[in-house]
Amino acid sequence: MVVSRWRVLGVLAALVLTVCTAYTVMPAEARGGRAKTGTITASSAHSAALGEPIAYNVYLPAGYARGDQRYPVLYLLHGRGDSLQSWTQAKQTLDEMIQAKRIPPLIAVMPDAPWSERGSWYVDSRYTGSDVPGRPVETALTRDLVKHVDATYRTAAIRTARIVGGYSMGGAGALRYALAHQDLFSGALVLSPAAYTPLPPGDSSTRDYGAFGLGGEKFDDEVYQRLNYPRLLTEVDPDLPVRLFIAVGDDEYANPDPADARHDLDFESEALYNAARRVPGVSAQMRILDGGHDWSVWGAAFEQGMADLGPVLSVVPPAGLPAPLHGTPGTDWAGGAASHADGSTTLGYAASGAVNGQSHAGGLDVVLSRLGPDSAARWTRQLGTAADERLYGVAALPDGGVIAAGYTKGDLDGHHPGSTTDDAFAVRLDADGDVRWLTQFGAPGTADRVYGLAATSDGGAYLAGYTKGALSGANSGDKDAILARVTPGGQVAWVRQLGGPGEDKAYGVAADATGAYVVGGGPAGLPGTTALGGQDGWIARYDADGTRRWTTTAGGAGDDRLNAVTVTTGGLVLATGAVGGDLLAVAYTTAGKQKWTTTLATPATDAGAGVVPLPGGEAEVVGYTRGRVGVMAGQADILTVRLSGQGKQVAAAQFGTARDDGVDPFAEPNLFAAPAPNGKILVTGLTYGTTPGAPAPGNGDVFTTLLTPTTGLPTP
């Protein structure tokens, strides 16, 4: 029977560990040497909930006694029948991982759980039987013990500095604590969790000790299901993200009754993983290791799990997005922003409803708002048709006005009746928000889109995007990249079309006194270039009259693209995007010679979306990451990377909400960056999260913030 084998394993493990740890190792300091390892000390904490002490072992990292820094905390829960000594064998792994800098120095707390004959399952039991009545174990550990630890040791009393782990019964407890107490824990190490769905098999020890009892009955179906993870997953707060590392052995005891096969722990663990990874706010990793329900699995899984969860621990909270957010209760998309000398900002986005008393034409409308330094709107203009409009750039003009550009599916300028396919457009507003002109153009009956905008010194602009038609000669393939020159009066002076046999798009453009640089991506070599493999990033130089001077590709053998470009104060042309899932920055001379290339890589996806020149030839690249560069805020965070004029990384940071920021559900960046007064950087983008102290309109909203170049983080 399952219960019998696990009881034997638990008793044997407890006996072995008691023998092995029943002595004291003299610290290295006492022997005249310098400690390179942590120490384990026995202690206790009074529990008001239990009316008695909670015994625990505490691991303090090397150097704890000599410093004053704060530490993250790892709580470790033992299995049924075991004791606080069980987790002491993790000490060597913690020492080695900390010394190798695979995880930060941390405190580990290993509480004893003797209640309900060591079968408490770490929950508040409602069993009132006279043999061994249930106890409020969950309240004692999550309230009394955590409060004691934070008061006794130099911890950081924030959720990003706490995780919980456990094996078997302790794995079930760790899972419950991470999901039911998101305010306390940011992650859980869930090893061989004894968490069954929808109910445990008939011979499981979960039924024997009163943990899930009610009154005089030791097990109650409703109580168990209320406390188990399927119910908890429906109640997860996605604004308090939880990271789970789940591991199980491939040879853990199989239930002898074929009807209970789905309760084998490998099956149950996979079911947990597949349920958890589909819940907003929960991320999960799953490992199946060689071995059974013992330390041959838990020891190896502990190291792997700490390698995943440990680096995310932080004694400082993540940097968030500033309030307010802009948008409507429907779906909204960022469209660019421009900063003005008086400290105001013109924010552009596509909105699915009326904004600031304007009329909503239908679908997505273009919204342009002039915001004061206090984020209050001085004026708002909403432009749209019954179809969708998207905005992909806002640029400041010397007279205080702006040019904005994007695409429309309708008759936005009043001169394209019956239009049902995408057309490019540009619009100029004066400093008071009045429309000076609006120009719409495209090949009839085909899609034409603008994804990039750069203002020119004369009040005109360059627009970059793509066409499926023929705007300048024959179409070379599925889509061709385009570059268009718009005059200060709104006329299209010329359009240049560039493409190969595949789908080529231009995503960004920058202007200087003599012409423009345009960047994009495509699946095959453009004229004059050699294909690198997969999707290639590319950059091209055009003179002011539309003459193409050079074109070159950037990237590797995988899928790559360039999203934005600028001309630095050192005279280099600097483009950013992604190469093989990593952020890419590549610099060229104005003649097209590559000077340097650099990447920023995490194990997850990273991409550059905007780039702003800084004094001295430096530049700030703005993008997004799903990995860890600084302190992780959530799923996709805004990523900032400061580069020297020689391409060296000077600083990097990340910030955001608990949800996706700067990237849309199609994995496309929706993020823009522009220079601002006093050396700051204006950033706007899409967010699916919330900001402290302010409501979010919902369903995808738009943020705007100023960054300090020295930190790459929002200004206070």
N, C-alpha and C positions, 0 to 999 in steps of 0.2 A: 504493500500500500504506500501511496505517496507520503502520507503523514508519518508512517513508521520510519521510512528511510531518511526523511528530513530531520526527524527527531534524533536519530542516531548520528547523522552528520553534525547537527548542531551541538550535541553533547560532546562528541569527540573533539570538535574544533575548540569548544570552550575549555576542555581539559588540557589540550595541547598548548593553547595560548596562555592559560594560567601558569603552566609550568615554565614556559619560555619567557614570560615577562615578570616572573616573581623575583626579580633582582633589580638592583639599581646600577646604572652605568655612570661612572664619575664623569662629569663634563670635562671637556678638554681644558677649559680655563683652570680647573682645580689641579690638573696634572701639569700645569705650567705651559701649555700650548694654547694656540688660538683656535676657538671653535669654528669648524666649518660645517657643522651639522646642527640641526635643531635639537630641542629637548622636549621630552614628554613628562608632564607632571600631573599627579592626581589631585582633584579638587572637588568642590561641591557648590551647589547654588540652592538657596532656599526657594521653594515653590509655594506661593500662596494658594495656587489652584489645588495642589496635592496635600498641602499641610505638612510637608516633609521635604528633606533635601533631595536634589537631583545630583547623583554622583557623575563625574565626567573626567576624562583625561583631556588635557590640552597640549597640543603641539605648538611650540613657539619657535619661529625660524632662527637660524644663526644670526647673531647680532641684535636680537630683540632687546636685550638688557642694556645695550650700550647706546641706543638711539632714542629718538622721540617721534619717529614717523608713525603714521597710521597704516594699518594692514587690513586687507580683505580677510573674510572668514569663510572657512569650509566646515559645514556641519556634517558629520558622518554617523549614520544610523546602522546599527548592527542587525543581524538576522534573528529569527525566532530561536529562542533557547540560548543564544550567545550573550556576550556581555560587553562592557565598555573596553575590554582588553582586545577584542577582535580586530579593531582597526589600527592597533599600534603597529602591526606589521607593515602598514603603509608608510611608516616614517622614512625608511631608506629611499623609497620612490620620491617622496616629497623633498628630501634633502638633495637628491641627485638632480631632480627637475629644476629646483630653485637655483642650485649651483650652476647648472648649465643654462640658466636664464630661459628655460622653456616655459616656465610659469613665474609670476611675481612672488616674492616672499609673502607668505600668508600664515594665518593662525588656523589650526584645525581643532575643532571641538568634537569629542567623541563621547556622547552621553550614554549612560547606562539606562536600560529600560526593563526593569525587573517585574513590572506590573503585569497582572493577568497571567501569572506563571510564565513570564517572558514571552507572552503571545499577545501583546497589546495592539499590534499592527499600527501603533503610533496615532491612534484616533481617540477621541473622547467617547468612551464606552457608556452606554445606557443600560448595561446589564446590572441587575440588582440582586442576583442570586446570592445566597448566604455563603457559598463556598469561597469564591474569590470575586467579590463585586468589582465591576469595572471602575476605571479611574479616568480623570480628565487629562490624559497624557498629551494630546495635541495642544491643548491650551497651555499646559505646563512647559512644553518644549518651545513652542513658537512665541509665547508671551514671556514667561518667567525666565527661561534659560537665555533667550536672546537678549532680554533686557539686562540680565546679570553680566553676560559676556561683554556687552557694549560698555557697561559701567566699570568693569574690572580690568579690561585689556585695552590697548590702544587700537581700537578698531575704527573703521569708517562706518558709521551707522546709517548706511544707505543701501538700497537694494542692489545696486550695481557692484557692491562690495561683498555680497553674500551669495553663496550657492550651497546646495544641500545634496548629499549623496547617500547611497545605501545599497545593500545587496539583499536579495530575497525579500523577507518581510520589510527590511529597511529600504529596499528598492521601491516597494509599494509606498512606504512612508515618504520617501524623498519625492516621489512623483506627486503624491497628494499635496505635500507642503508647497512645492513649487507652483502648483496650479491653484490651490486654495488660498495661498498667502503670497500673491504676486507683489504685494507691497513690501514684503520682506526679502524674497529670494528672486534672483534673476535667472537662475538656471538650476538644473538637477542632473546628477550622475545616477542613472537608473540601471542597476545591474541585476539581471535575472529577477525582475520584479514579480512578486507573488500577488499579482493583480489580475483577477480573472473576470471574463465577461461572458454572458451577462451576469452569471452567478458562478461561484466556485464549484468544482466537482464535489460529489457527496462525501468523499473521503479526505477532503482537504482540511488541513489544520486551521484554516481561517474560520471554520465553523465550531471549533472546540473550546475556545478560551473566553468567549464573551465579548470580544472586541466589537463585533457587529451585532451584539445582542440587544434585546429590548425587554425590560422587566425581568421576569424569571426565565425567559428563553435566551439561550446562548447565541442564537443566530436568527436574524430577521432579514428576509429578502429585501424589503423596502429600505431598511437602514443601510444594508450593504450597497445597494445601487445608488442611494443618495450620496454616499461617501466616496464612491468609486470614480475613476477618471472619466468614463463617458459622460457622466453628468457634469463634472467639472469643466470639460472641454467646451460645453455649451455656454458656460458662464465666464470664459476667459475675457479679460479686458485687453483688447489689442493695443491699447496705449501703454501697457506695462509688459513689454515683450519678455517671453520666457524661452530659454534655450535648453533643449533636452539632449542628453547623450545616453542612448539605450544600448545595452549590450547583453548578450546571452550566449550560453554554450550550446554547441551542436549535439552534445551528448548528455544533456540534462535529463533527469528521470522521466520516462514516458508513462503516461497513465495507462494502466493495464486494461481498462475498459475501453474498447474501441469507440464507444459513444462519447467518451471524454477526451478523444484525441485532440480536439481543438483547444483543450486546456493544457497541453504540453507547453512548457514555458517558451520554447522557441516560437511556437505558433502564436501564443498570447503576446509575446514581445513584438513580433512583426505586426500583429493587429494594432497594438498600441502605436507603433511607429506610423503606420499608414493612416490611422485616425488623427494623430497629433499633427502631422505635417500638413494637413489640409485645413488647419484652424488658423485664421488670421491672428497674428500675435505670438504664434508658437513656431519655432524652428526646431528641427530634430535631425539627429544623426543616428544611424543604426549600424551595429556591428554584430556578426555571429562569429564566435571564436571557437577554436578546438578545445573541448573539455566539458566537464560536467558541472553540477551545482556545487562548486567548491572554489577554493582560491586559485586553482589552475586557470580559471576563467576570470575571477574577480580581480586578481592581482594584475594581470595583463590589461584587463578592461579599465581598471582604475588609471593606469598610466595613459592609455589612449584617451580616455575621457577627460583627464586633466589637461592633456595637450590641446584638447578642443575647447574646454570651458575655461581653463585657467587664464589664458592670455586675454580673455574678454573682461576679467575682473578689473574694476577700477575704483580707487578710493575717492575719486572726484566724479560728480555726475556729468553726463554728456551735455554738450552745448546744444541748446535747442534753437528753434526758429522764433524770431520775435513776432509779437502781435502788432497789428491785426493781420488776419488773412483776408484776401479779396476774392469775391466771386458770388455765386448764387447757390441756392440749395441743389441745383442740378449739376451737370458735368461742366467743368471749366478747364481751360488750358492756358498756360503761360505763353506770352507772345513777345516779350522783350521789355526793356525799360531804358530810359535815358535820364541822365543827371544834368542839372542846370546850375549856372554860376550862383544863383540866389539860394541854393540849397534845396530847391524843389526837385521833384522827380515826376517824369511822365511814365506811367505804368500802362502797358498794353497787355490785353489778354482776350481770349475768346470766351464768351459767356453764354450760357443757355437760358438766361432770363433777363429781366430788366435790372439795370444798375443805376442807383442814385437818381431815380425818378425818370430815367430815359425810357423810350419805347423799345420793346423787344419785337424785332421783325419776324423772328421764327428761327428754329434751329439754333446754330451758334452764330452770335453776332460779334463783331469787332468792338471792343471797348477801349477807349483811351481816357485816362484820368490824370489830371495834374494834381499831385499830392504835395502838400507842404511838409516842412521838416517834422511836423507832428503827425504825419500820415493822414491828415484831414484832406478831403477832396476839395480843391478850389473850383474845378470844373470837370465835367465828364461828357464825352461824346460817344454815342453808340451808333454804329453803322452796320446795316445788315440787310438781308433779303429773307424771303421765306425759306431759303435753303441755308447751307452751312457756309460760314466764313472762318478761316483760321488766320492768325497773325503770327509772323515769324521774324519780327525785328522792329525796333523803334530806335531812331537816331536823332540826336539833338542837332539843331541848327543855330548859327550865330545869332539870329534874331530872337531867340527864345522859343521858336516853334520846333516842330518835329516832322520827320518823315517816317511813316510806318508802311510795312509791306507784308503781303501774304497771298492768299488765294481765296476765291469765291466760287461757289457753284451756281450763283444766280446773276441777276443784272444789277450789279452794285453801282455802276456809274451812270445808269439810265440810258446807255447806248447799246446794250446787248440784250434786247428782248428775246425771250425764249431760250436763253442760255441755260443748259443743264449739266454741262461738263465744267471741270475746274478751269478757271482763268486766273492769271496772275493779276495783282493790282498793287498800286502804290497810292498813298494819300499824304497830302501835306496839310498840317494844321498850324495856325499861327499861335503866338504866345497866349492868346485868350481862348484857344480851343476851336476857333472857327475854321472850317474847311476852305483852304485856298484852291485846291484842285484834287481830283481823284481820277486816276487813270487805270483802266482795265484792258488787258490784252491777252491774246492767246490764239492758238490754231483752232479753227472751228471744229467742233465735234470731237475734240481730243482733250486729254488732261494736260494742263499747264500749271505748275506750282512754283511758288517762291519760298525758299527756305533760308535765305540769307540776305542781309541788307547792309550797305555801307554808305553813309552820306559823303558827298564830295564838298570841297571848300566853296564851290560856287552856289550851293543850295540844291544841287541835284543829288543823284544817288546811283549806285550800282545795285542791281538785283540779281541774285543767283538762285537757281532751282533746276527744274527739268521740264521737258515737253515730250509728249508722245507723238507730236505732229512734226510739222516742218515750219519752223519760224525763221530759219536762216539756212537755206539749202535743204537737201533731202535728209530724212531721218535715217540714222545709221543702224538703229536697232530697236529694241523694245522701248527704251527711254533714252533720250539724250540730255546731257547737262546743258544748261543755258546760262549766259551772262548777258544782262541787258543794261544799257545806259539810259537813265531818265534825266531830262534836262531840268533846270530850276523851275521851268514853267509847266512841267508835267508831261512833256512829250517824250515818247520813246525814240531816242536818237538812233539806236541800233541794237540788234540782238545777235549774239554769237552762239552757235550750237556746236557742242562737242560730244562725241560719243563713239563707242565701238559697237560690236554686234550684240552686246547684252544690255542690261539695265543700268544706266549711268545717271547719277544725280549729283548736283552741287549742293552743299550744305552751308557753306560759309564764304564770305568775301570781305576783303579789306582793301582800302584805297590809300594811295599816296598821291603826291603831286603830279605823277606822270602816268598813272593808270591804276590797275586793280590786280589783286591776287585772289584766285578762287580755288576752293578746295572741295573735295567730295569723295565718292566711292563708286566702284563699279566692278563687275565680275571678269572683265577681260581687258587687255591692254588698249589704252586710248592711242590715237594716232601719235606716232613719235615716241612711244614708250614700250617697255617690255613687261608683260604680265608676270606678276610675282607668284600667283597661285591664290585660289579662293577669291574673295572680294579684296580688291586693292584700294588703298587710299591714294589720292592723287592731288597734285597742286599745279596750277597753270598761271602764267603771267600774261596779262593783256595791256597794251598801250591804251591811252585815252581814246583813240580812234577805233578801238576794237581789234587791233592787230595782235594776234597771239604770238608771243615771243618764245616761250618755252613751256614744256609740260614734263612732269616727272612723277613717278610713282613712289609710294612709301608704304612700308609694312613688311610682312613676311609671307610665309607659305600658307597661312590660314586666312581667316576673314578679318579684314582691316578696313578702316575708313578714317577720313579726316573730317572733323565737324566744324572747326572754326580756325581763323587765321588773323594775325595782326602784324603790324610792322613795329618792331621794338625801337626804343630810343637809341639803341646801339646800331640801328640800320639793318637788322636782320629781319627776315620774313619767318615768323614763328607760327607753326600750325599745330593743332592738337586734335586728338581723336582716340582711337583704340587700335591695338595690335594684338591679336590672339587673346582677347579678353583682358588686356592690361592697358592702363593709360599710356598714351604715346604723346611725346612732344618732339618735334623735329624742326630744325632751323636751317634756312637757306640764305645765301646771298641774294641780292636783287637780280643777279644774273642766273640764278637757278642752281648754284653749286651748294650741295649739302655741307653744312658746317659741323653739325652735331645732331645726335638723336639721343633721347633718354626715355626711359619707361619707369612707371611706378606700378608695382605688381603686388597684389595680395592673392591668397588662394581663391578668392571669389572674383566677381566681375568688377572691373574698374574702367572708366572711360572719361576722357576730356570732352567738354562741351563748349567751353568759352575760354578766351585768353585775353588778358589786359596788359598793356605795356606799363612798366614802372620806371622810375628814374634809374640812371646808371646802367641801362641795358637789361635790367631784370624784368621778369614777367610773372604774373600770377595766372596759373591755369586753374580753371574751375570745372569740376565734373561731378561724377557720382561714384560711389563705391558700395559694394555689398560686403566688403571685408573690413579689416581693422587697420587703420592708420594711426588714429588717436584713440579717443573714447567712443565706442560705438553707441549710437543713439537708437538705432532700430534696424530696419530691413535695408533699404538703400538710403545712404546718407549723402549729403553734399560733401564733396571732397575738394580741398584747396591745396595747391602745390606751388610754392614759390621757387622759381628757378633763377640762377645767376645768368649773366650774359654768355657764359660758357656752357650752360646746360646742367650745372650742378644743382642738386636739390638743396635749397637753403632751409626750407621748412615745409611741413605738411600737417594738415589738420582735417577733422571731419566734424560735422554737426547735422542736426536734423531732428525729426520726430521719431516716434516708435514705428512709423509705417514708411512707405516708399516716398522718397523726396528726390526731385530732379529727374525722374525717369517715369515714363508712362507704362501702361500694362503691356505694350508691344515691345518693351525693352529699348525704346527710342528715347534719347535724352530730351527733356523738355526744360531747358535751363539756359539762361542768358547772363552775360557779364559785360559790364561797361565801366569806363573810368568815371570817378566822381571827384569833387573838389577835396582839397587837403590830402591828396594822396590815397584816398580810400577807394574802394571798389564796390560798385553797385551790382548786386546779384538778384535775379528774380527767377522763379521756377515753379513747377508744379509740386504740390504736396497732397498726400492723402491722410496726413496726420492733423494734430491739433497743436495749438500754442497755449502756454500757461496764461490763465486769467482772461481768455477771450474765446468766444464761441467760434467754431468753424462752420462756415456755410454748409459744407458737406459735399460728398461725392467727387472730390478733387477740387482743390482751391489753389490760389496763387499767393505766394509769399514774396516779399521784397525785403532786402536787408543791405546794410553797408558793412563791408569787411575792413578790418584793420590789417594792412599788409604784413605787419610784423608777426601777427598771430594766425592770420588766415581765418579768423573767427568773427562772428557778428560783433559789432561795436556795442558796448553796454548801453 
